[in-house]
């Protein structure tokens, strides 16, 4: 496995209706590095967002979709999503506050 630093773990936030609805329960969704594990994701969130304390992390491996152009078939890249639950006494994540 590659040596992944904490700033390489979180790629971008996922902005959907379902993920935005979960923010009231202190539940945030991110696209993460495909080789990152739950403890690395927890460490990355706590270091990158000041005052955030992670209660638990759920991860989802998303397979690439099959795409076609003419007679040629191919697949899009695999991704990994992480749903991060914060504790009740932790601060909210600031990048989601303006949405």
Order of alpha helices (4+ residues) and beta strands (2+ residues): alpha-beta-alpha-beta-alpha-beta-beta-beta-beta
